[in-house]
Amino acid sequence: MIAAEQSGYLGHEWARDGLGITVSYWRSEADARAWKHVAAHVVARQRGREDFHADYRVRVAQVEREYGPAARTDEDRHG
């Protein structure tokens, strides 16, 4: 994943079952904004809009805390 190579990238999660969602986590809003302008990401976004996602939403939020059962693995998050 291109994002993982960027400064400030903390990770991501996704789910697909009809409606898809991808959430990426960044150290700061400035890091997230910088990711938006990485050339490879610009191209990928454009292709996604043209080939896959006629309608989409971007939401910017701050995670205040996370809690739940025992720590999950990446497989749990993406499975």
mmCIF file of the N, C-alpha and C atoms, coordinates in Angstrom:
data_MODEL
# 
_entry.id   MODEL 
# 
loop_
_atom_site.group_PDB 
_atom_site.id 
_atom_site.type_symbol 
_atom_site.label_atom_id 
_atom_site.label_alt_id 
_atom_site.label_comp_id 
_atom_site.label_asym_id 
_atom_site.label_entity_id 
_atom_site.label_seq_id 
_atom_site.pdbx_PDB_ins_code 
_atom_site.Cartn_x 
_atom_site.Cartn_y 
_atom_site.Cartn_z 
_atom_site.occupancy 
_atom_site.B_iso_or_equiv 
_atom_site.pdbx_formal_charge 
_atom_site.auth_seq_id 
_atom_site.auth_comp_id 
_atom_site.auth_asym_id 
_atom_site.auth_atom_id 
_atom_site.pdbx_PDB_model_num 
ATOM 1   N N  . MET A 1 1  ? 0.848   -1.179  0.000   1.00 0.00 ? 1  MET A N  1 
ATOM 2   C CA . MET A 1 1  ? 0.000   0.000   0.000   1.00 0.00 ? 1  MET A CA 1 
ATOM 3   C C  . MET A 1 1  ? 0.894   1.243   0.000   1.00 0.00 ? 1  MET A C  1 
ATOM 4   N N  . ILE A 1 2  ? 0.599   2.144   -0.911  1.00 0.00 ? 2  ILE A N  1 
ATOM 5   C CA . ILE A 1 2  ? 1.396   3.364   -1.069  1.00 0.00 ? 2  ILE A CA 1 
ATOM 6   C C  . ILE A 1 2  ? 1.373   4.199   0.209   1.00 0.00 ? 2  ILE A C  1 
ATOM 7   N N  . ALA A 1 3  ? 0.238   4.256   0.877   1.00 0.00 ? 3  ALA A N  1 
ATOM 8   C CA . ALA A 1 3  ? 0.109   5.088   2.077   1.00 0.00 ? 3  ALA A CA 1 
ATOM 9   C C  . ALA A 1 3  ? 1.109   4.693   3.155   1.00 0.00 ? 3  ALA A C  1 
ATOM 10  N N  . ALA A 1 4  ? 1.383   3.392   3.281   1.00 0.00 ? 4  ALA A N  1 
ATOM 11  C CA . ALA A 1 4  ? 2.280   2.901   4.328   1.00 0.00 ? 4  ALA A CA 1 
ATOM 12  C C  . ALA A 1 4  ? 3.691   3.463   4.209   1.00 0.00 ? 4  ALA A C  1 
ATOM 13  N N  . GLU A 1 5  ? 4.034   3.962   3.039   1.00 0.00 ? 5  GLU A N  1 
ATOM 14  C CA . GLU A 1 5  ? 5.357   4.534   2.809   1.00 0.00 ? 5  GLU A CA 1 
ATOM 15  C C  . GLU A 1 5  ? 5.422   6.018   3.173   1.00 0.00 ? 5  GLU A C  1 
ATOM 16  N N  . GLN A 1 6  ? 4.284   6.608   3.529   1.00 0.00 ? 6  GLN A N  1 
ATOM 17  C CA . GLN A 1 6  ? 4.216   8.048   3.761   1.00 0.00 ? 6  GLN A CA 1 
ATOM 18  C C  . GLN A 1 6  ? 4.472   8.410   5.221   1.00 0.00 ? 6  GLN A C  1 
ATOM 19  N N  . SER A 1 7  ? 5.060   9.560   5.419   1.00 0.00 ? 7  SER A N  1 
ATOM 20  C CA . SER A 1 7  ? 5.302   10.069  6.759   1.00 0.00 ? 7  SER A CA 1 
ATOM 21  C C  . SER A 1 7  ? 3.974   10.247  7.500   1.00 0.00 ? 7  SER A C  1 
ATOM 22  N N  . GLY A 1 8  ? 3.920   9.771   8.715   1.00 0.00 ? 8  GLY A N  1 
ATOM 23  C CA . GLY A 1 8  ? 2.739   9.962   9.553   1.00 0.00 ? 8  GLY A CA 1 
ATOM 24  C C  . GLY A 1 8  ? 1.684   8.880   9.425   1.00 0.00 ? 8  GLY A C  1 
ATOM 25  N N  . TYR A 1 9  ? 1.868   7.911   8.520   1.00 0.00 ? 9  TYR A N  1 
ATOM 26  C CA . TYR A 1 9  ? 0.899   6.832   8.346   1.00 0.00 ? 9  TYR A CA 1 
ATOM 27  C C  . TYR A 1 9  ? 0.920   5.922   9.567   1.00 0.00 ? 9  TYR A C  1 
ATOM 28  N N  . LEU A 1 10 ? -0.257  5.649   10.130  1.00 0.00 ? 10 LEU A N  1 
ATOM 29  C CA . LEU A 1 10 ? -0.348  4.792   11.309  1.00 0.00 ? 10 LEU A CA 1 
ATOM 30  C C  . LEU A 1 10 ? -0.998  3.444   11.022  1.00 0.00 ? 10 LEU A C  1 
ATOM 31  N N  . GLY A 1 11 ? -1.776  3.348   9.951   1.00 0.00 ? 11 GLY A N  1 
ATOM 32  C CA . GLY A 1 11 ? -2.428  2.083   9.624   1.00 0.00 ? 11 GLY A CA 1 
ATOM 33  C C  . GLY A 1 11 ? -3.760  2.325   8.930   1.00 0.00 ? 11 GLY A C  1 
ATOM 34  N N  . HIS A 1 12 ? -4.437  1.225   8.608   1.00 0.00 ? 12 HIS A N  1 
ATOM 35  C CA . HIS A 1 12 ? -5.744  1.331   7.969   1.00 0.00 ? 12 HIS A CA 1 
ATOM 36  C C  . HIS A 1 12 ? -6.573  0.085   8.258   1.00 0.00 ? 12 HIS A C  1 
ATOM 37  N N  . GLU A 1 13 ? -7.868  0.220   8.053   1.00 0.00 ? 13 GLU A N  1 
ATOM 38  C CA . GLU A 1 13 ? -8.813  -0.881  8.185   1.00 0.00 ? 13 GLU A CA 1 
ATOM 39  C C  . GLU A 1 13 ? -9.799  -0.774  7.032   1.00 0.00 ? 13 GLU A C  1 
ATOM 40  N N  . TRP A 1 14 ? -10.383 -1.902  6.628   1.00 0.00 ? 14 TRP A N  1 
ATOM 41  C CA . TRP A 1 14 ? -11.394 -1.846  5.585   1.00 0.00 ? 14 TRP A CA 1 
ATOM 42  C C  . TRP A 1 14 ? -12.391 -2.979  5.757   1.00 0.00 ? 14 TRP A C  1 
ATOM 43  N N  . ALA A 1 15 ? -13.554 -2.800  5.135   1.00 0.00 ? 15 ALA A N  1 
ATOM 44  C CA . ALA A 1 15 ? -14.598 -3.824  5.102   1.00 0.00 ? 15 ALA A CA 1 
ATOM 45  C C  . ALA A 1 15 ? -15.300 -3.717  3.759   1.00 0.00 ? 15 ALA A C  1 
ATOM 46  N N  . ARG A 1 16 ? -15.634 -4.857  3.185   1.00 0.00 ? 16 ARG A N  1 
ATOM 47  C CA . ARG A 1 16 ? -16.341 -4.896  1.907   1.00 0.00 ? 16 ARG A CA 1 
ATOM 48  C C  . ARG A 1 16 ? -17.446 -5.935  1.987   1.00 0.00 ? 16 ARG A C  1 
ATOM 49  N N  . ASP A 1 17 ? -18.654 -5.522  1.776   1.00 0.00 ? 17 ASP A N  1 
ATOM 50  C CA . ASP A 1 17 ? -19.802 -6.436  1.670   1.00 0.00 ? 17 ASP A CA 1 
ATOM 51  C C  . ASP A 1 17 ? -20.935 -5.611  1.094   1.00 0.00 ? 17 ASP A C  1 
ATOM 52  N N  . GLY A 1 18 ? -20.908 -5.416  -0.201  1.00 0.00 ? 18 GLY A N  1 
ATOM 53  C CA . GLY A 1 18 ? -21.854 -4.488  -0.815  1.00 0.00 ? 18 GLY A CA 1 
ATOM 54  C C  . GLY A 1 18 ? -21.282 -3.089  -0.720  1.00 0.00 ? 18 GLY A C  1 
ATOM 55  N N  . LEU A 1 19 ? -21.543 -2.420  0.355   1.00 0.00 ? 19 LEU A N  1 
ATOM 56  C CA . LEU A 1 19 ? -20.994 -1.096  0.622   1.00 0.00 ? 19 LEU A CA 1 
ATOM 57  C C  . LEU A 1 19 ? -19.602 -1.271  1.217   1.00 0.00 ? 19 LEU A C  1 
ATOM 58  N N  . GLY A 1 20 ? -18.615 -0.605  0.653   1.00 0.00 ? 20 GLY A N  1 
ATOM 59  C CA . GLY A 1 20 ? -17.254 -0.733  1.159   1.00 0.00 ? 20 GLY A CA 1 
ATOM 60  C C  . GLY A 1 20 ? -16.852 0.485   1.966   1.00 0.00 ? 20 GLY A C  1 
ATOM 61  N N  . ILE A 1 21 ? -15.951 0.263   2.901   1.00 0.00 ? 21 ILE A N  1 
ATOM 62  C CA . ILE A 1 21 ? -15.410 1.362   3.699   1.00 0.00 ? 21 ILE A CA 1 
ATOM 63  C C  . ILE A 1 21 ? -13.928 1.102   3.936   1.00 0.00 ? 21 ILE A C  1 
ATOM 64  N N  . THR A 1 22 ? -13.141 2.151   3.819   1.00 0.00 ? 22 THR A N  1 
ATOM 65  C CA . THR A 1 22 ? -11.727 2.099   4.155   1.00 0.00 ? 22 THR A CA 1 
ATOM 66  C C  . THR A 1 22 ? -11.449 3.265   5.080   1.00 0.00 ? 22 THR A C  1 
ATOM 67  N N  . VAL A 1 23 ? -10.752 3.003   6.162   1.00 0.00 ? 23 VAL A N  1 
ATOM 68  C CA . VAL A 1 23 ? -10.378 4.036   7.124   1.00 0.00 ? 23 VAL A CA 1 
ATOM 69  C C  . VAL A 1 23 ? -8.862  4.023   7.235   1.00 0.00 ? 23 VAL A C  1 
ATOM 70  N N  . SER A 1 24 ? -8.237  5.182   7.043   1.00 0.00 ? 24 SER A N  1 
ATOM 71  C CA . SER A 1 24 ? -6.792  5.265   7.251   1.00 0.00 ? 24 SER A CA 1 
ATOM 72  C C  . SER A 1 24 ? -6.532  6.174   8.438   1.00 0.00 ? 24 SER A C  1 
ATOM 73  N N  . TYR A 1 25 ? -5.459  5.887   9.135   1.00 0.00 ? 25 TYR A N  1 
ATOM 74  C CA . TYR A 1 25 ? -5.104  6.621   10.351  1.00 0.00 ? 25 TYR A CA 1 
ATOM 75  C C  . TYR A 1 25 ? -3.770  7.324   10.146  1.00 0.00 ? 25 TYR A C  1 
ATOM 76  N N  . TRP A 1 26 ? -3.724  8.586   10.579  1.00 0.00 ? 26 TRP A N  1 
ATOM 77  C CA . TRP A 1 26 ? -2.550  9.432   10.383  1.00 0.00 ? 26 TRP A CA 1 
ATOM 78  C C  . TRP A 1 26 ? -2.176  10.107  11.679  1.00 0.00 ? 26 TRP A C  1 
ATOM 79  N N  . ARG A 1 27 ? -0.902  10.373  11.854  1.00 0.00 ? 27 ARG A N  1 
ATOM 80  C CA . ARG A 1 27 ? -0.388  11.028  13.058  1.00 0.00 ? 27 ARG A CA 1 
ATOM 81  C C  . ARG A 1 27 ? -0.990  12.421  13.224  1.00 0.00 ? 27 ARG A C  1 
ATOM 82  N N  . SER A 1 28 ? -1.188  13.133  12.104  1.00 0.00 ? 28 SER A N  1 
ATOM 83  C CA . SER A 1 28 ? -1.720  14.495  12.193  1.00 0.00 ? 28 SER A CA 1 
ATOM 84  C C  . SER A 1 28 ? -2.560  14.804  10.955  1.00 0.00 ? 28 SER A C  1 
ATOM 85  N N  . GLU A 1 29 ? -3.339  15.842  11.039  1.00 0.00 ? 29 GLU A N  1 
ATOM 86  C CA . GLU A 1 29 ? -4.125  16.277  9.890   1.00 0.00 ? 29 GLU A CA 1 
ATOM 87  C C  . GLU A 1 29 ? -3.199  16.698  8.749   1.00 0.00 ? 29 GLU A C  1 
ATOM 88  N N  . ALA A 1 30 ? -2.066  17.309  9.084   1.00 0.00 ? 30 ALA A N  1 
ATOM 89  C CA . ALA A 1 30 ? -1.108  17.717  8.050   1.00 0.00 ? 30 ALA A CA 1 
ATOM 90  C C  . ALA A 1 30 ? -0.581  16.497  7.286   1.00 0.00 ? 30 ALA A C  1 
ATOM 91  N N  . ASP A 1 31 ? -0.320  15.388  8.000   1.00 0.00 ? 31 ASP A N  1 
ATOM 92  C CA . ASP A 1 31 ? 0.134   14.164  7.327   1.00 0.00 ? 31 ASP A CA 1 
ATOM 93  C C  . ASP A 1 31 ? -0.953  13.622  6.404   1.00 0.00 ? 31 ASP A C  1 
ATOM 94  N N  . ALA A 1 32 ? -2.195  13.635  6.840   1.00 0.00 ? 32 ALA A N  1 
ATOM 95  C CA . ALA A 1 32 ? -3.310  13.165  6.008   1.00 0.00 ? 32 ALA A CA 1 
ATOM 96  C C  . ALA A 1 32 ? -3.470  14.049  4.771   1.00 0.00 ? 32 ALA A C  1 
ATOM 97  N N  . ARG A 1 33 ? -3.348  15.346  4.951   1.00 0.00 ? 33 ARG A N  1 
ATOM 98  C CA . ARG A 1 33 ? -3.448  16.262  3.808   1.00 0.00 ? 33 ARG A CA 1 
ATOM 99  C C  . ARG A 1 33 ? -2.307  16.041  2.817   1.00 0.00 ? 33 ARG A C  1 
ATOM 100 N N  . ALA A 1 34 ? -1.111  15.788  3.327   1.00 0.00 ? 34 ALA A N  1 
ATOM 101 C CA . ALA A 1 34 ? 0.030   15.536  2.449   1.00 0.00 ? 34 ALA A CA 1 
ATOM 102 C C  . ALA A 1 34 ? -0.215  14.275  1.621   1.00 0.00 ? 34 ALA A C  1 
ATOM 103 N N  . TRP A 1 35 ? -0.802  13.255  2.230   1.00 0.00 ? 35 TRP A N  1 
ATOM 104 C CA . TRP A 1 35 ? -1.118  12.011  1.518   1.00 0.00 ? 35 TRP A CA 1 
ATOM 105 C C  . TRP A 1 35 ? -2.063  12.277  0.349   1.00 0.00 ? 35 TRP A C  1 
ATOM 106 N N  . LYS A 1 36 ? -2.985  13.183  0.541   1.00 0.00 ? 36 LYS A N  1 
ATOM 107 C CA . LYS A 1 36 ? -3.951  13.503  -0.516  1.00 0.00 ? 36 LYS A CA 1 
ATOM 108 C C  . LYS A 1 36 ? -3.249  14.002  -1.783  1.00 0.00 ? 36 LYS A C  1 
ATOM 109 N N  . HIS A 1 37 ? -2.065  14.579  -1.647  1.00 0.00 ? 37 HIS A N  1 
ATOM 110 C CA . HIS A 1 37 ? -1.363  15.179  -2.781  1.00 0.00 ? 37 HIS A CA 1 
ATOM 111 C C  . HIS A 1 37 ? -0.225  14.335  -3.345  1.00 0.00 ? 37 HIS A C  1 
ATOM 112 N N  . VAL A 1 38 ? -0.003  13.136  -2.797  1.00 0.00 ? 38 VAL A N  1 
ATOM 113 C CA . VAL A 1 38 ? 1.031   12.244  -3.345  1.00 0.00 ? 38 VAL A CA 1 
ATOM 114 C C  . VAL A 1 38 ? 0.587   11.815  -4.745  1.00 0.00 ? 38 VAL A C  1 
ATOM 115 N N  . ALA A 1 39 ? 1.476   11.973  -5.728  1.00 0.00 ? 39 ALA A N  1 
ATOM 116 C CA . ALA A 1 39 ? 1.115   11.752  -7.138  1.00 0.00 ? 39 ALA A CA 1 
ATOM 117 C C  . ALA A 1 39 ? 0.467   10.392  -7.385  1.00 0.00 ? 39 ALA A C  1 
ATOM 118 N N  . ALA A 1 40 ? 1.030   9.330   -6.830  1.00 0.00 ? 40 ALA A N  1 
ATOM 119 C CA . ALA A 1 40 ? 0.473   7.990   -7.058  1.00 0.00 ? 40 ALA A CA 1 
ATOM 120 C C  . ALA A 1 40 ? -0.931  7.877   -6.471  1.00 0.00 ? 40 ALA A C  1 
ATOM 121 N N  . HIS A 1 41 ? -1.171  8.559   -5.362  1.00 0.00 ? 41 HIS A N  1 
ATOM 122 C CA . HIS A 1 41 ? -2.503  8.531   -4.746  1.00 0.00 ? 41 HIS A CA 1 
ATOM 123 C C  . HIS A 1 41 ? -3.497  9.340   -5.577  1.00 0.00 ? 41 HIS A C  1 
ATOM 124 N N  . VAL A 1 42 ? -3.065  10.446  -6.134  1.00 0.00 ? 42 VAL A N  1 
ATOM 125 C CA . VAL A 1 42 ? -3.928  11.251  -7.005  1.00 0.00 ? 42 VAL A CA 1 
ATOM 126 C C  . VAL A 1 42 ? -4.398  10.404  -8.185  1.00 0.00 ? 42 VAL A C  1 
ATOM 127 N N  . VAL A 1 43 ? -3.474  9.679   -8.804  1.00 0.00 ? 43 VAL A N  1 
ATOM 128 C CA . VAL A 1 43 ? -3.806  8.819   -9.946  1.00 0.00 ? 43 VAL A CA 1 
ATOM 129 C C  . VAL A 1 43 ? -4.758  7.702   -9.506  1.00 0.00 ? 43 VAL A C  1 
ATOM 130 N N  . ALA A 1 44 ? -4.479  7.062   -8.383  1.00 0.00 ? 44 ALA A N  1 
ATOM 131 C CA . ALA A 1 44 ? -5.327  5.972   -7.889  1.00 0.00 ? 44 ALA A CA 1 
ATOM 132 C C  . ALA A 1 44 ? -6.734  6.467   -7.571  1.00 0.00 ? 44 ALA A C  1 
ATOM 133 N N  . ARG A 1 45 ? -6.842  7.642   -6.963  1.00 0.00 ? 45 ARG A N  1 
ATOM 134 C CA . ARG A 1 45 ? -8.169  8.205   -6.667  1.00 0.00 ? 45 ARG A CA 1 
ATOM 135 C C  . ARG A 1 45 ? -8.949  8.454   -7.940  1.00 0.00 ? 45 ARG A C  1 
ATOM 136 N N  . GLN A 1 46 ? -8.292  9.035   -8.936  1.00 0.00 ? 46 GLN A N  1 
ATOM 137 C CA . GLN A 1 46 ? -8.964  9.328   -10.199 1.00 0.00 ? 46 GLN A CA 1 
ATOM 138 C C  . GLN A 1 46 ? -9.448  8.040   -10.874 1.00 0.00 ? 46 GLN A C  1 
ATOM 139 N N  . ARG A 1 47 ? -8.593  7.040   -10.882 1.00 0.00 ? 47 ARG A N  1 
ATOM 140 C CA . ARG A 1 47 ? -8.983  5.755   -11.485 1.00 0.00 ? 47 ARG A CA 1 
ATOM 141 C C  . ARG A 1 47 ? -10.150 5.141   -10.718 1.00 0.00 ? 47 ARG A C  1 
ATOM 142 N N  . GLY A 1 48 ? -10.094 5.210   -9.423  1.00 0.00 ? 48 GLY A N  1 
ATOM 143 C CA . GLY A 1 48 ? -11.186 4.671   -8.606  1.00 0.00 ? 48 GLY A CA 1 
ATOM 144 C C  . GLY A 1 48 ? -12.505 5.358   -8.898  1.00 0.00 ? 48 GLY A C  1 
ATOM 145 N N  . ARG A 1 49 ? -12.465 6.661   -9.041  1.00 0.00 ? 49 ARG A N  1 
ATOM 146 C CA . ARG A 1 49 ? -13.688 7.410   -9.354  1.00 0.00 ? 49 ARG A CA 1 
ATOM 147 C C  . ARG A 1 49 ? -14.230 7.031   -10.728 1.00 0.00 ? 49 ARG A C  1 
ATOM 148 N N  . GLU A 1 50 ? -13.348 6.856   -11.689 1.00 0.00 ? 50 GLU A N  1 
ATOM 149 C CA . GLU A 1 50 ? -13.768 6.544   -13.058 1.00 0.00 ? 50 GLU A CA 1 
ATOM 150 C C  . GLU A 1 50 ? -14.219 5.095   -13.211 1.00 0.00 ? 50 GLU A C  1 
ATOM 151 N N  . ASP A 1 51 ? -13.532 4.158   -12.553 1.00 0.00 ? 51 ASP A N  1 
ATOM 152 C CA . ASP A 1 51 ? -13.766 2.737   -12.802 1.00 0.00 ? 51 ASP A CA 1 
ATOM 153 C C  . ASP A 1 51 ? -14.618 2.022   -11.752 1.00 0.00 ? 51 ASP A C  1 
ATOM 154 N N  . PHE A 1 52 ? -14.658 2.533   -10.522 1.00 0.00 ? 52 PHE A N  1 
ATOM 155 C CA . PHE A 1 52 ? -15.296 1.761   -9.462  1.00 0.00 ? 52 PHE A CA 1 
ATOM 156 C C  . PHE A 1 52 ? -16.347 2.509   -8.645  1.00 0.00 ? 52 PHE A C  1 
ATOM 157 N N  . HIS A 1 53 ? -16.078 3.740   -8.314  1.00 0.00 ? 53 HIS A N  1 
ATOM 158 C CA . HIS A 1 53 ? -16.913 4.442   -7.338  1.00 0.00 ? 53 HIS A CA 1 
ATOM 159 C C  . HIS A 1 53 ? -17.576 5.671   -7.947  1.00 0.00 ? 53 HIS A C  1 
ATOM 160 N N  . ALA A 1 54 ? -18.783 5.509   -8.427  1.00 0.00 ? 54 ALA A N  1 
ATOM 161 C CA . ALA A 1 54 ? -19.514 6.647   -8.977  1.00 0.00 ? 54 ALA A CA 1 
ATOM 162 C C  . ALA A 1 54 ? -19.897 7.620   -7.857  1.00 0.00 ? 54 ALA A C  1 
ATOM 163 N N  . ASP A 1 55 ? -20.098 7.081   -6.668  1.00 0.00 ? 55 ASP A N  1 
ATOM 164 C CA . ASP A 1 55 ? -20.481 7.899   -5.522  1.00 0.00 ? 55 ASP A CA 1 
ATOM 165 C C  . ASP A 1 55 ? -19.580 7.510   -4.349  1.00 0.00 ? 55 ASP A C  1 
ATOM 166 N N  . TYR A 1 56 ? -19.083 8.479   -3.635  1.00 0.00 ? 56 TYR A N  1 
ATOM 167 C CA . TYR A 1 56 ? -18.234 8.196   -2.483  1.00 0.00 ? 56 TYR A CA 1 
ATOM 168 C C  . TYR A 1 56 ? -18.293 9.382   -1.526  1.00 0.00 ? 56 TYR A C  1 
ATOM 169 N N  . ARG A 1 57 ? -17.845 9.167   -0.320  1.00 0.00 ? 57 ARG A N  1 
ATOM 170 C CA . ARG A 1 57 ? -17.758 10.217  0.691   1.00 0.00 ? 57 ARG A CA 1 
ATOM 171 C C  . ARG A 1 57 ? -16.403 10.124  1.372   1.00 0.00 ? 57 ARG A C  1 
ATOM 172 N N  . VAL A 1 58 ? -15.857 11.269  1.709   1.00 0.00 ? 58 VAL A N  1 
ATOM 173 C CA . VAL A 1 58 ? -14.644 11.335  2.518   1.00 0.00 ? 58 VAL A CA 1 
ATOM 174 C C  . VAL A 1 58 ? -15.047 12.005  3.822   1.00 0.00 ? 58 VAL A C  1 
ATOM 175 N N  . ARG A 1 59 ? -14.712 11.367  4.911   1.00 0.00 ? 59 ARG A N  1 
ATOM 176 C CA . ARG A 1 59 ? -14.988 11.939  6.231   1.00 0.00 ? 59 ARG A CA 1 
ATOM 177 C C  . ARG A 1 59 ? -13.667 12.072  6.972   1.00 0.00 ? 59 ARG A C  1 
ATOM 178 N N  . VAL A 1 60 ? -13.454 13.205  7.576   1.00 0.00 ? 60 VAL A N  1 
ATOM 179 C CA . VAL A 1 60 ? -12.248 13.444  8.358   1.00 0.00 ? 60 VAL A CA 1 
ATOM 180 C C  . VAL A 1 60 ? -12.680 13.532  9.814   1.00 0.00 ? 60 VAL A C  1 
ATOM 181 N N  . ALA A 1 61 ? -12.073 12.706  10.644  1.00 0.00 ? 61 ALA A N  1 
ATOM 182 C CA . ALA A 1 61 ? -12.454 12.654  12.052  1.00 0.00 ? 61 ALA A CA 1 
ATOM 183 C C  . ALA A 1 61 ? -11.217 12.396  12.901  1.00 0.00 ? 61 ALA A C  1 
ATOM 184 N N  . GLN A 1 62 ? -11.350 12.649  14.166  1.00 0.00 ? 62 GLN A N  1 
ATOM 185 C CA . GLN A 1 62 ? -10.262 12.388  15.111  1.00 0.00 ? 62 GLN A CA 1 
ATOM 186 C C  . GLN A 1 62 ? -10.715 11.302  16.074  1.00 0.00 ? 62 GLN A C  1 
ATOM 187 N N  . VAL A 1 63 ? -9.897  10.270  16.238  1.00 0.00 ? 63 VAL A N  1 
ATOM 188 C CA . VAL A 1 63 ? -10.199 9.196   17.181  1.00 0.00 ? 63 VAL A CA 1 
ATOM 189 C C  . VAL A 1 63 ? -9.758  9.649   18.557  1.00 0.00 ? 63 VAL A C  1 
ATOM 190 N N  . GLU A 1 64 ? -10.691 9.684   19.479  1.00 0.00 ? 64 GLU A N  1 
ATOM 191 C CA . GLU A 1 64 ? -10.385 10.089  20.856  1.00 0.00 ? 64 GLU A CA 1 
ATOM 192 C C  . GLU A 1 64 ? -9.919  8.907   21.699  1.00 0.00 ? 64 GLU A C  1 
ATOM 193 N N  . ARG A 1 65 ? -10.514 7.730   21.461  1.00 0.00 ? 65 ARG A N  1 
ATOM 194 C CA . ARG A 1 65 ? -10.109 6.529   22.178  1.00 0.00 ? 65 ARG A CA 1 
ATOM 195 C C  . ARG A 1 65 ? -10.666 5.317   21.450  1.00 0.00 ? 65 ARG A C  1 
ATOM 196 N N  . GLU A 1 66 ? -10.087 4.162   21.749  1.00 0.00 ? 66 GLU A N  1 
ATOM 197 C CA . GLU A 1 66 ? -10.535 2.898   21.194  1.00 0.00 ? 66 GLU A CA 1 
ATOM 198 C C  . GLU A 1 66 ? -10.587 1.894   22.326  1.00 0.00 ? 66 GLU A C  1 
ATOM 199 N N  . TYR A 1 67 ? -11.633 1.091   22.342  1.00 0.00 ? 67 TYR A N  1 
ATOM 200 C CA . TYR A 1 67 ? -11.717 0.051   23.355  1.00 0.00 ? 67 TYR A CA 1 
ATOM 201 C C  . TYR A 1 67 ? -12.558 -1.095  22.825  1.00 0.00 ? 67 TYR A C  1 
ATOM 202 N N  . GLY A 1 68 ? -12.456 -2.215  23.450  1.00 0.00 ? 68 GLY A N  1 
ATOM 203 C CA . GLY A 1 68 ? -13.193 -3.401  23.048  1.00 0.00 ? 68 GLY A CA 1 
ATOM 204 C C  . GLY A 1 68 ? -12.531 -4.630  23.613  1.00 0.00 ? 68 GLY A C  1 
ATOM 205 N N  . PRO A 1 69 ? -12.928 -5.807  23.104  1.00 0.00 ? 69 PRO A N  1 
ATOM 206 C CA . PRO A 1 69 ? -12.302 -7.038  23.584  1.00 0.00 ? 69 PRO A CA 1 
ATOM 207 C C  . PRO A 1 69 ? -10.803 -7.039  23.294  1.00 0.00 ? 69 PRO A C  1 
ATOM 208 N N  . ALA A 1 70 ? -10.152 -8.104  23.607  1.00 0.00 ? 70 ALA A N  1 
ATOM 209 C CA . ALA A 1 70 ? -8.698  -8.231  23.429  1.00 0.00 ? 70 ALA A CA 1 
ATOM 210 C C  . ALA A 1 70 ? -8.239  -7.661  22.095  1.00 0.00 ? 70 ALA A C  1 
ATOM 211 N N  . ALA A 1 71 ? -7.014  -7.227  22.057  1.00 0.00 ? 71 ALA A N  1 
ATOM 212 C CA . ALA A 1 71 ? -6.438  -6.625  20.847  1.00 0.00 ? 71 ALA A CA 1 
ATOM 213 C C  . ALA A 1 71 ? -6.673  -7.534  19.647  1.00 0.00 ? 71 ALA A C  1 
ATOM 214 N N  . ARG A 1 72 ? -7.012  -6.911  18.520  1.00 0.00 ? 72 ARG A N  1 
ATOM 215 C CA . ARG A 1 72 ? -7.273  -7.655  17.290  1.00 0.00 ? 72 ARG A CA 1 
ATOM 216 C C  . ARG A 1 72 ? -6.045  -7.633  16.403  1.00 0.00 ? 72 ARG A C  1 
ATOM 217 N N  . THR A 1 73 ? -5.916  -8.634  15.568  1.00 0.00 ? 73 THR A N  1 
ATOM 218 C CA . THR A 1 73 ? -4.826  -8.689  14.595  1.00 0.00 ? 73 THR A CA 1 
ATOM 219 C C  . THR A 1 73 ? -5.275  -8.018  13.320  1.00 0.00 ? 73 THR A C  1 
ATOM 220 N N  . ASP A 1 74 ? -4.355  -7.779  12.383  1.00 0.00 ? 74 ASP A N  1 
ATOM 221 C CA . ASP A 1 74 ? -4.709  -7.208  11.086  1.00 0.00 ? 74 ASP A CA 1 
ATOM 222 C C  . ASP A 1 74 ? -5.716  -8.104  10.373  1.00 0.00 ? 74 ASP A C  1 
ATOM 223 N N  . GLU A 1 75 ? -5.574  -9.425  10.492  1.00 0.00 ? 75 GLU A N  1 
ATOM 224 C CA . GLU A 1 75 ? -6.543  -10.331 9.847   1.00 0.00 ? 75 GLU A CA 1 
ATOM 225 C C  . GLU A 1 75 ? -7.932  -10.109 10.388  1.00 0.00 ? 75 GLU A C  1 
ATOM 226 N N  . ASP A 1 76 ? -8.055  -9.920  11.701  1.00 0.00 ? 76 ASP A N  1 
ATOM 227 C CA . ASP A 1 76 ? -9.365  -9.662  12.299  1.00 0.00 ? 76 ASP A CA 1 
ATOM 228 C C  . ASP A 1 76 ? -9.972  -8.388  11.743  1.00 0.00 ? 76 ASP A C  1 
ATOM 229 N N  . ARG A 1 77 ? -9.175  -7.357  11.582  1.00 0.00 ? 77 ARG A N  1 
ATOM 230 C CA . ARG A 1 77 ? -9.657  -6.069  11.094  1.00 0.00 ? 77 ARG A CA 1 
ATOM 231 C C  . ARG A 1 77 ? -10.125 -6.147  9.645   1.00 0.00 ? 77 ARG A C  1 
ATOM 232 N N  . HIS A 1 78 ? -9.464  -6.972  8.845   1.00 0.00 ? 78 HIS A N  1 
ATOM 233 C CA . HIS A 1 78 ? -9.717  -6.978  7.405   1.00 0.00 ? 78 HIS A CA 1 
ATOM 234 C C  . HIS A 1 78 ? -10.492 -8.206  6.945   1.00 0.00 ? 78 HIS A C  1 
ATOM 235 N N  . GLY A 1 79 ? -10.799 -9.133  7.848   1.00 0.00 ? 79 GLY A N  1 
ATOM 236 C CA . GLY A 1 79 ? -11.406 -10.384 7.450   1.00 0.00 ? 79 GLY A CA 1 
ATOM 237 C C  . GLY A 1 79 ? -12.876 -10.315 7.350   1.00 0.00 ? 79 GLY A C  1 
# 
